[in-house]
Amino acid sequence: MLFQWDLNLFVIGALLTLGAADDIRVEFQLLDFTNKARALTDGTSKCPVKSFCTKGEPTCNIRLSRAVDKRLCPESSDQCFSSPITDPKFMEWRFVFYKGCSDQALVNRTLSLDNCNKKFQETKLQLKVIHQEKFNSAEDKDMQIFDCLTSGNAADVASNKRAAKWSQTKQCAQKYNKPENAKLSYQWRAYKIPKEQCGAEPKEAPFLI
């Protein structure tokens, strides 16, 4: 009888461990953006030639923004409290990167998402790239929307930042037109953080530590 009681306690403890929620920070290291075709979202239109680039230069002005839940993301911060965005009416695009007169760019930005008191699951960072007209925002043109994804495997979550390893380089999934047009590469890593740090603005993450 005592053995059975101990066994029951062991099973209950194991189930609680499997179902336990954690405080997890997911970091996305954005690497290279390229759009050699200079294509917009329909796959055939190109960046307007009237942008103010020098003759012979690519005519795209690359502006990269991320989707955030404005209720949960501090202004002027690379970090957000939770993901994914659960209510579209609170979604807004926040500026990340700009490069003028180019069809490719080394982005080199680290963005993070905190999952507080949750079990780890596939996490999505959504980004939008537009061609930005310098003096008339009404003429901005969408290039692409990207979904950069993690795995949903809890074994990929490190015990702390020092132990976290970057994933292999991956390509963000594209929403529009041909995959060979606009591309964005990235790496990701995930690690547990103290409860009191979850949702707090982190220091800037070093490049590829």
DOMI-731574 format. One record per residue (C-alpha): residue in three letters; residue number from 1; x, y, z. Coordinates in Angstrom, 2 decimals, m for minus. Layout:
<recs>
<rec><r>ALA</r><k>NUM</k><px>X</px><py>Y</py><pz>Z</pz></rec>
...
</recs>
This chain:
<recs>
<rec><r>MET</r><k>1</k><px>0.00</px><py>0.00</py><pz>0.00</pz></rec>
<rec><r>LEU</r><k>2</k><px>2.85</px><py>2.35</py><pz>0.86</pz></rec>
<rec><r>PHE</r><k>3</k><px>4.52</px><py>1.51</py><pz>m2.46</pz></rec>
<rec><r>GLN</r><k>4</k><px>1.32</px><py>2.33</py><pz>m4.35</pz></rec>
<rec><r>TRP</r><k>5</k><px>1.05</px><py>5.68</py><pz>m2.52</pz></rec>
<rec><r>ASP</r><k>6</k><px>4.65</px><py>6.55</py><pz>m3.43</pz></rec>
<rec><r>LEU</r><k>7</k><px>4.00</px><py>5.56</py><pz>m7.04</pz></rec>
<rec><r>ASN</r><k>8</k><px>0.92</px><py>7.77</py><pz>m7.21</pz></rec>
<rec><r>LEU</r><k>9</k><px>2.89</px><py>10.71</py><pz>m5.84</pz></rec>
<rec><r>PHE</r><k>10</k><px>5.60</px><py>10.12</py><pz>m8.44</pz></rec>
<rec><r>VAL</r><k>11</k><px>3.08</px><py>10.06</py><pz>m11.32</pz></rec>
<rec><r>ILE</r><k>12</k><px>1.35</px><py>13.22</py><pz>m10.08</pz></rec>
<rec><r>GLY</r><k>13</k><px>4.71</px><py>14.99</py><pz>m9.73</pz></rec>
<rec><r>ALA</r><k>14</k><px>5.71</px><py>13.96</py><pz>m13.26</pz></rec>
<rec><r>LEU</r><k>15</k><px>2.43</px><py>15.26</py><pz>m14.71</pz></rec>
<rec><r>LEU</r><k>16</k><px>2.81</px><py>18.56</py><pz>m12.88</pz></rec>
<rec><r>THR</r><k>17</k><px>6.34</px><py>18.92</py><pz>m14.27</pz></rec>
<rec><r>LEU</r><k>18</k><px>5.18</px><py>18.22</py><pz>m17.84</pz></rec>
<rec><r>GLY</r><k>19</k><px>2.39</px><py>20.77</py><pz>m17.53</pz></rec>
<rec><r>ALA</r><k>20</k><px>4.44</px><py>23.40</py><pz>m15.76</pz></rec>
<rec><r>ALA</r><k>21</k><px>4.53</px><py>26.89</py><pz>m17.23</pz></rec>
<rec><r>ASP</r><k>22</k><px>7.76</px><py>28.83</py><pz>m17.56</pz></rec>
<rec><r>ASP</r><k>23</k><px>8.92</px><py>32.40</py><pz>m18.13</pz></rec>
<rec><r>ILE</r><k>24</k><px>10.75</px><py>32.28</py><pz>m21.46</pz></rec>
<rec><r>ARG</r><k>25</k><px>12.49</px><py>34.87</py><pz>m23.61</pz></rec>
<rec><r>VAL</r><k>26</k><px>12.65</px><py>34.18</py><pz>m27.34</pz></rec>
<rec><r>GLU</r><k>27</k><px>15.20</px><py>36.15</py><pz>m29.36</pz></rec>
<rec><r>PHE</r><k>28</k><px>15.21</px><py>36.56</py><pz>m33.13</pz></rec>
<rec><r>GLN</r><k>29</k><px>18.43</px><py>37.66</py><pz>m34.80</pz></rec>
<rec><r>LEU</r><k>30</k><px>17.45</px><py>39.22</py><pz>m38.15</pz></rec>
<rec><r>LEU</r><k>31</k><px>20.24</px><py>38.74</py><pz>m40.66</pz></rec>
<rec><r>ASP</r><k>32</k><px>19.97</px><py>39.47</py><pz>m44.39</pz></rec>
<rec><r>PHE</r><k>33</k><px>17.15</px><py>40.97</py><pz>m46.42</pz></rec>
<rec><r>THR</r><k>34</k><px>17.25</px><py>40.76</py><pz>m50.20</pz></rec>
<rec><r>ASN</r><k>35</k><px>14.84</px><py>41.63</py><pz>m52.99</pz></rec>
<rec><r>LYS</r><k>36</k><px>16.90</px><py>41.56</py><pz>m56.15</pz></rec>
<rec><r>ALA</r><k>37</k><px>13.75</px><py>41.56</py><pz>m58.27</pz></rec>
<rec><r>ARG</r><k>38</k><px>12.68</px><py>44.79</py><pz>m56.48</pz></rec>
<rec><r>ALA</r><k>39</k><px>9.21</px><py>43.23</py><pz>m56.49</pz></rec>
<rec><r>LEU</r><k>40</k><px>6.19</px><py>44.48</py><pz>m54.57</pz></rec>
<rec><r>THR</r><k>41</k><px>3.45</px><py>42.29</py><pz>m53.11</pz></rec>
<rec><r>ASP</r><k>42</k><px>1.77</px><py>41.47</py><pz>m56.43</pz></rec>
<rec><r>GLY</r><k>43</k><px>5.02</px><py>39.93</py><pz>m57.70</pz></rec>
<rec><r>THR</r><k>44</k><px>5.10</px><py>41.97</py><pz>m60.90</pz></rec>
<rec><r>SER</r><k>45</k><px>5.17</px><py>45.66</py><pz>m59.86</pz></rec>
<rec><r>LYS</r><k>46</k><px>8.54</px><py>47.05</py><pz>m58.82</pz></rec>
<rec><r>CYS</r><k>47</k><px>9.80</px><py>49.84</py><pz>m56.60</pz></rec>
<rec><r>PRO</r><k>48</k><px>8.90</px><py>53.16</py><pz>m58.28</pz></rec>
<rec><r>VAL</r><k>49</k><px>11.68</px><py>54.72</py><pz>m60.32</pz></rec>
<rec><r>LYS</r><k>50</k><px>10.84</px><py>58.19</py><pz>m58.98</pz></rec>
<rec><r>SER</r><k>51</k><px>12.42</px><py>57.53</py><pz>m55.61</pz></rec>
<rec><r>PHE</r><k>52</k><px>15.26</px><py>59.96</py><pz>m54.99</pz></rec>
<rec><r>CYS</r><k>53</k><px>18.12</px><py>57.55</py><pz>m55.66</pz></rec>
<rec><r>THR</r><k>54</k><px>21.15</px><py>58.30</py><pz>m57.79</pz></rec>
<rec><r>LYS</r><k>55</k><px>20.89</px><py>57.09</py><pz>m61.36</pz></rec>
<rec><r>GLY</r><k>56</k><px>21.98</px><py>53.46</py><pz>m61.56</pz></rec>
<rec><r>GLU</r><k>57</k><px>21.21</px><py>52.71</py><pz>m57.90</pz></rec>
<rec><r>PRO</r><k>58</k><px>18.40</px><py>50.34</py><pz>m56.90</pz></rec>
<rec><r>THR</r><k>59</k><px>15.21</px><py>52.35</py><pz>m56.44</pz></rec>
<rec><r>CYS</r><k>60</k><px>13.92</px><py>50.57</py><pz>m53.31</pz></rec>
<rec><r>ASN</r><k>61</k><px>13.93</px><py>52.33</py><pz>m49.95</pz></rec>
<rec><r>ILE</r><k>62</k><px>13.72</px><py>49.42</py><pz>m47.50</pz></rec>
<rec><r>ARG</r><k>63</k><px>11.73</px><py>50.00</py><pz>m44.30</pz></rec>
<rec><r>LEU</r><k>64</k><px>11.30</px><py>47.03</py><pz>m41.98</pz></rec>
<rec><r>SER</r><k>65</k><px>8.71</px><py>47.02</py><pz>m39.19</pz></rec>
<rec><r>ARG</r><k>66</k><px>7.49</px><py>44.44</py><pz>m36.69</pz></rec>
<rec><r>ALA</r><k>67</k><px>3.94</px><py>43.63</py><pz>m35.62</pz></rec>
<rec><r>VAL</r><k>68</k><px>3.31</px><py>44.24</py><pz>m31.92</pz></rec>
<rec><r>ASP</r><k>69</k><px>0.40</px><py>44.28</py><pz>m29.51</pz></rec>
<rec><r>LYS</r><k>70</k><px>0.53</px><py>47.94</py><pz>m28.52</pz></rec>
<rec><r>ARG</r><k>71</k><px>m1.01</px><py>47.15</py><pz>m25.10</pz></rec>
<rec><r>LEU</r><k>72</k><px>1.95</px><py>44.95</py><pz>m24.16</pz></rec>
<rec><r>CYS</r><k>73</k><px>4.98</px><py>46.44</py><pz>m25.92</pz></rec>
<rec><r>PRO</r><k>74</k><px>6.85</px><py>49.41</py><pz>m24.46</pz></rec>
<rec><r>GLU</r><k>75</k><px>7.36</px><py>52.33</py><pz>m26.80</pz></rec>
<rec><r>SER</r><k>76</k><px>10.80</px><py>52.43</py><pz>m28.44</pz></rec>
<rec><r>SER</r><k>77</k><px>11.64</px><py>48.93</py><pz>m27.24</pz></rec>
<rec><r>ASP</r><k>78</k><px>12.83</px><py>45.85</py><pz>m29.10</pz></rec>
<rec><r>GLN</r><k>79</k><px>11.03</px><py>43.67</py><pz>m26.57</pz></rec>
<rec><r>CYS</r><k>80</k><px>7.38</px><py>42.67</py><pz>m26.23</pz></rec>
<rec><r>PHE</r><k>81</k><px>5.60</px><py>41.06</py><pz>m23.34</pz></rec>
<rec><r>SER</r><k>82</k><px>3.82</px><py>38.24</py><pz>m25.12</pz></rec>
<rec><r>SER</r><k>83</k><px>3.12</px><py>36.54</py><pz>m28.41</pz></rec>
<rec><r>PRO</r><k>84</k><px>1.28</px><py>35.82</py><pz>m30.57</pz></rec>
<rec><r>ILE</r><k>85</k><px>m0.99</px><py>38.82</py><pz>m31.12</pz></rec>
<rec><r>THR</r><k>86</k><px>m4.42</px><py>37.65</py><pz>m30.01</pz></rec>
<rec><r>ASP</r><k>87</k><px>m6.54</px><py>40.66</py><pz>m30.98</pz></rec>
<rec><r>PRO</r><k>88</k><px>m5.89</px><py>42.28</py><pz>m34.39</pz></rec>
<rec><r>LYS</r><k>89</k><px>m7.37</px><py>45.63</py><pz>m33.36</pz></rec>
<rec><r>PHE</r><k>90</k><px>m4.46</px><py>46.16</py><pz>m30.97</pz></rec>
<rec><r>MET</r><k>91</k><px>m1.81</px><py>45.28</py><pz>m33.56</pz></rec>
<rec><r>GLU</r><k>92</k><px>0.45</px><py>48.00</py><pz>m34.90</pz></rec>
<rec><r>TRP</r><k>93</k><px>3.67</px><py>48.11</py><pz>m36.90</pz></rec>
<rec><r>ARG</r><k>94</k><px>6.78</px><py>49.38</py><pz>m35.10</pz></rec>
<rec><r>PHE</r><k>95</k><px>9.88</px><py>50.58</py><pz>m36.94</pz></rec>
<rec><r>VAL</r><k>96</k><px>12.94</px><py>48.30</py><pz>m36.89</pz></rec>
<rec><r>PHE</r><k>97</k><px>15.29</px><py>49.17</py><pz>m39.78</pz></rec>
<rec><r>TYR</r><k>98</k><px>15.69</px><py>51.43</py><pz>m42.80</pz></rec>
<rec><r>LYS</r><k>99</k><px>18.07</px><py>51.47</py><pz>m45.77</pz></rec>
<rec><r>GLY</r><k>100</k><px>17.60</px><py>53.71</py><pz>m48.79</pz></rec>
<rec><r>CYS</r><k>101</k><px>18.38</px><py>53.07</py><pz>m52.45</pz></rec>
<rec><r>SER</r><k>102</k><px>19.06</px><py>49.38</py><pz>m52.10</pz></rec>
<rec><r>ASP</r><k>103</k><px>17.63</px><py>45.96</py><pz>m52.90</pz></rec>
<rec><r>GLN</r><k>104</k><px>19.49</px><py>44.16</py><pz>m50.11</pz></rec>
<rec><r>ALA</r><k>105</k><px>20.59</px><py>44.90</py><pz>m46.56</pz></rec>
<rec><r>LEU</r><k>106</k><px>22.38</px><py>43.41</py><pz>m43.59</pz></rec>
<rec><r>VAL</r><k>107</k><px>19.68</px><py>44.03</py><pz>m40.97</pz></rec>
<rec><r>ASN</r><k>108</k><px>21.64</px><py>42.90</py><pz>m37.89</pz></rec>
<rec><r>ARG</r><k>109</k><px>18.85</px><py>43.48</py><pz>m35.36</pz></rec>
<rec><r>THR</r><k>110</k><px>17.89</px><py>41.33</py><pz>m32.38</pz></rec>
<rec><r>LEU</r><k>111</k><px>14.22</px><py>41.39</py><pz>m31.38</pz></rec>
<rec><r>SER</r><k>112</k><px>12.72</px><py>39.51</py><pz>m28.46</pz></rec>
<rec><r>LEU</r><k>113</k><px>9.38</px><py>38.20</py><pz>m27.27</pz></rec>
<rec><r>ASP</r><k>114</k><px>8.64</px><py>37.22</py><pz>m23.69</pz></rec>
<rec><r>ASN</r><k>115</k><px>6.28</px><py>34.33</py><pz>m22.98</pz></rec>
<rec><r>CYS</r><k>116</k><px>5.35</px><py>34.73</py><pz>m19.32</pz></rec>
<rec><r>ASN</r><k>117</k><px>3.93</px><py>31.87</py><pz>m17.29</pz></rec>
<rec><r>LYS</r><k>118</k><px>3.33</px><py>29.73</py><pz>m20.37</pz></rec>
<rec><r>LYS</r><k>119</k><px>4.41</px><py>26.41</py><pz>m21.75</pz></rec>
<rec><r>PHE</r><k>120</k><px>6.74</px><py>26.85</py><pz>m24.71</pz></rec>
<rec><r>GLN</r><k>121</k><px>5.11</px><py>26.61</py><pz>m28.11</pz></rec>
<rec><r>GLU</r><k>122</k><px>5.82</px><py>27.72</py><pz>m31.67</pz></rec>
<rec><r>THR</r><k>123</k><px>6.44</px><py>31.47</py><pz>m31.53</pz></rec>
<rec><r>LYS</r><k>124</k><px>6.00</px><py>33.84</py><pz>m34.46</pz></rec>
<rec><r>LEU</r><k>125</k><px>7.66</px><py>37.17</py><pz>m35.11</pz></rec>
<rec><r>GLN</r><k>126</k><px>5.79</px><py>38.97</py><pz>m37.89</pz></rec>
<rec><r>LEU</r><k>127</k><px>7.53</px><py>41.63</py><pz>m39.96</pz></rec>
<rec><r>LYS</r><k>128</k><px>6.58</px><py>43.87</py><pz>m42.87</pz></rec>
<rec><r>VAL</r><k>129</k><px>8.87</px><py>45.40</py><pz>m45.48</pz></rec>
<rec><r>ILE</r><k>130</k><px>7.74</px><py>48.36</py><pz>m47.54</pz></rec>
<rec><r>HIS</r><k>131</k><px>9.24</px><py>50.62</py><pz>m50.15</pz></rec>
<rec><r>GLN</r><k>132</k><px>9.13</px><py>53.99</py><pz>m48.38</pz></rec>
<rec><r>GLU</r><k>133</k><px>8.81</px><py>57.11</py><pz>m50.47</pz></rec>
<rec><r>LYS</r><k>134</k><px>10.91</px><py>59.81</py><pz>m48.83</pz></rec>
<rec><r>PHE</r><k>135</k><px>8.48</px><py>62.72</py><pz>m49.02</pz></rec>
<rec><r>ASN</r><k>136</k><px>5.03</px><py>61.19</py><pz>m49.56</pz></rec>
<rec><r>SER</r><k>137</k><px>3.94</px><py>58.33</py><pz>m47.32</pz></rec>
<rec><r>ALA</r><k>138</k><px>0.76</px><py>57.92</py><pz>m49.37</pz></rec>
<rec><r>GLU</r><k>139</k><px>2.95</px><py>56.45</py><pz>m52.10</pz></rec>
<rec><r>ASP</r><k>140</k><px>4.64</px><py>53.84</py><pz>m49.88</pz></rec>
<rec><r>LYS</r><k>141</k><px>4.36</px><py>50.34</py><pz>m51.36</pz></rec>
<rec><r>ASP</r><k>142</k><px>4.27</px><py>47.00</py><pz>m49.56</pz></rec>
<rec><r>MET</r><k>143</k><px>7.04</px><py>44.56</py><pz>m50.52</pz></rec>
<rec><r>GLN</r><k>144</k><px>6.43</px><py>41.60</py><pz>m48.26</pz></rec>
<rec><r>ILE</r><k>145</k><px>5.09</px><py>40.31</py><pz>m44.94</pz></rec>
<rec><r>PHE</r><k>146</k><px>7.26</px><py>37.72</py><pz>m43.19</pz></rec>
<rec><r>ASP</r><k>147</k><px>6.55</px><py>35.19</py><pz>m40.47</pz></rec>
<rec><r>CYS</r><k>148</k><px>9.73</px><py>34.12</py><pz>m38.65</pz></rec>
<rec><r>LEU</r><k>149</k><px>9.01</px><py>30.99</py><pz>m36.60</pz></rec>
<rec><r>THR</r><k>150</k><px>10.59</px><py>28.99</py><pz>m33.81</pz></rec>
<rec><r>SER</r><k>151</k><px>10.08</px><py>25.31</py><pz>m33.15</pz></rec>
<rec><r>GLY</r><k>152</k><px>7.46</px><py>24.25</py><pz>m30.64</pz></rec>
<rec><r>ASN</r><k>153</k><px>9.83</px><py>21.88</py><pz>m28.89</pz></rec>
<rec><r>ALA</r><k>154</k><px>10.40</px><py>22.54</py><pz>m25.20</pz></rec>
<rec><r>ALA</r><k>155</k><px>13.78</px><py>20.79</py><pz>m25.48</pz></rec>
<rec><r>ASP</r><k>156</k><px>14.99</px><py>23.82</py><pz>m27.48</pz></rec>
<rec><r>VAL</r><k>157</k><px>14.56</px><py>26.12</py><pz>m24.46</pz></rec>
<rec><r>ALA</r><k>158</k><px>17.83</px><py>26.62</py><pz>m22.57</pz></rec>
<rec><r>SER</r><k>159</k><px>17.98</px><py>26.94</py><pz>m18.81</pz></rec>
<rec><r>ASN</r><k>160</k><px>19.46</px><py>30.46</py><pz>m19.06</pz></rec>
<rec><r>LYS</r><k>161</k><px>20.85</px><py>32.94</py><pz>m21.59</pz></rec>
<rec><r>ARG</r><k>162</k><px>24.43</px><py>31.77</py><pz>m21.24</pz></rec>
<rec><r>ALA</r><k>163</k><px>23.41</px><py>28.24</py><pz>m22.20</pz></rec>
<rec><r>ALA</r><k>164</k><px>21.20</px><py>29.30</py><pz>m25.12</pz></rec>
<rec><r>LYS</r><k>165</k><px>22.42</px><py>28.47</py><pz>m28.62</pz></rec>
<rec><r>TRP</r><k>166</k><px>21.35</px><py>30.14</py><pz>m31.83</pz></rec>
<rec><r>SER</r><k>167</k><px>19.49</px><py>27.97</py><pz>m34.28</pz></rec>
<rec><r>GLN</r><k>168</k><px>20.73</px><py>27.29</py><pz>m37.78</pz></rec>
<rec><r>THR</r><k>169</k><px>20.03</px><py>30.11</py><pz>m40.23</pz></rec>
<rec><r>LYS</r><k>170</k><px>16.47</px><py>29.94</py><pz>m41.52</pz></rec>
<rec><r>GLN</r><k>171</k><px>14.29</px><py>31.84</py><pz>m43.99</pz></rec>
<rec><r>CYS</r><k>172</k><px>11.19</px><py>33.65</py><pz>m42.79</pz></rec>
<rec><r>ALA</r><k>173</k><px>8.01</px><py>32.48</py><pz>m44.50</pz></rec>
<rec><r>GLN</r><k>174</k><px>6.66</px><py>34.92</py><pz>m47.10</pz></rec>
<rec><r>LYS</r><k>175</k><px>3.00</px><py>35.87</py><pz>m47.43</pz></rec>
<rec><r>TYR</r><k>176</k><px>3.07</px><py>37.28</py><pz>m50.96</pz></rec>
<rec><r>ASN</r><k>177</k><px>4.26</px><py>36.40</py><pz>m54.46</pz></rec>
<rec><r>LYS</r><k>178</k><px>7.18</px><py>34.23</py><pz>m55.48</pz></rec>
<rec><r>PRO</r><k>179</k><px>9.51</px><py>32.99</py><pz>m52.72</pz></rec>
<rec><r>GLU</r><k>180</k><px>12.56</px><py>33.86</py><pz>m54.81</pz></rec>
<rec><r>ASN</r><k>181</k><px>11.71</px><py>37.56</py><pz>m54.64</pz></rec>
<rec><r>ALA</r><k>182</k><px>11.93</px><py>39.15</py><pz>m51.17</pz></rec>
<rec><r>LYS</r><k>183</k><px>13.76</px><py>37.03</py><pz>m48.57</pz></rec>
<rec><r>LEU</r><k>184</k><px>14.70</px><py>37.56</py><pz>m44.93</pz></rec>
<rec><r>SER</r><k>185</k><px>17.02</px><py>35.22</py><pz>m43.03</pz></rec>
<rec><r>TYR</r><k>186</k><px>17.16</px><py>34.84</py><pz>m39.27</pz></rec>
<rec><r>GLN</r><k>187</k><px>18.23</px><py>32.73</py><pz>m36.31</pz></rec>
<rec><r>TRP</r><k>188</k><px>16.44</px><py>32.25</py><pz>m33.02</pz></rec>
<rec><r>ARG</r><k>189</k><px>17.07</px><py>31.03</py><pz>m29.50</pz></rec>
<rec><r>ALA</r><k>190</k><px>14.94</px><py>30.64</py><pz>m26.37</pz></rec>
<rec><r>TYR</r><k>191</k><px>15.85</px><py>30.51</py><pz>m22.71</pz></rec>
<rec><r>LYS</r><k>192</k><px>14.24</px><py>30.69</py><pz>m19.28</pz></rec>
<rec><r>ILE</r><k>193</k><px>14.37</px><py>33.95</py><pz>m17.36</pz></rec>
<rec><r>PRO</r><k>194</k><px>13.50</px><py>34.89</py><pz>m13.77</pz></rec>
<rec><r>LYS</r><k>195</k><px>9.83</px><py>35.65</py><pz>m13.27</pz></rec>
<rec><r>GLU</r><k>196</k><px>10.56</px><py>39.23</py><pz>m12.24</pz></rec>
<rec><r>GLN</r><k>197</k><px>12.34</px><py>39.87</py><pz>m15.56</pz></rec>
<rec><r>CYS</r><k>198</k><px>9.56</px><py>38.56</py><pz>m17.78</pz></rec>
<rec><r>GLY</r><k>199</k><px>7.96</px><py>41.47</py><pz>m19.58</pz></rec>
<rec><r>ALA</r><k>200</k><px>10.72</px><py>43.85</py><pz>m18.45</pz></rec>
<rec><r>GLU</r><k>201</k><px>12.77</px><py>45.61</py><pz>m21.12</pz></rec>
<rec><r>PRO</r><k>202</k><px>16.05</px><py>43.72</py><pz>m21.61</pz></rec>
<rec><r>LYS</r><k>203</k><px>19.41</px><py>45.17</py><pz>m22.44</pz></rec>
<rec><r>GLU</r><k>204</k><px>20.26</px><py>45.10</py><pz>m26.13</pz></rec>
<rec><r>ALA</r><k>205</k><px>21.18</px><py>41.56</py><pz>m27.14</pz></rec>
<rec><r>PRO</r><k>206</k><px>24.70</px><py>41.28</py><pz>m28.61</pz></rec>
<rec><r>PHE</r><k>207</k><px>25.01</px><py>40.10</py><pz>m32.20</pz></rec>
<rec><r>LEU</r><k>208</k><px>25.33</px><py>36.32</py><pz>m32.44</pz></rec>
<rec><r>ILE</r><k>209</k><px>26.60</px><py>35.63</py><pz>m28.93</pz></rec>
</recs>
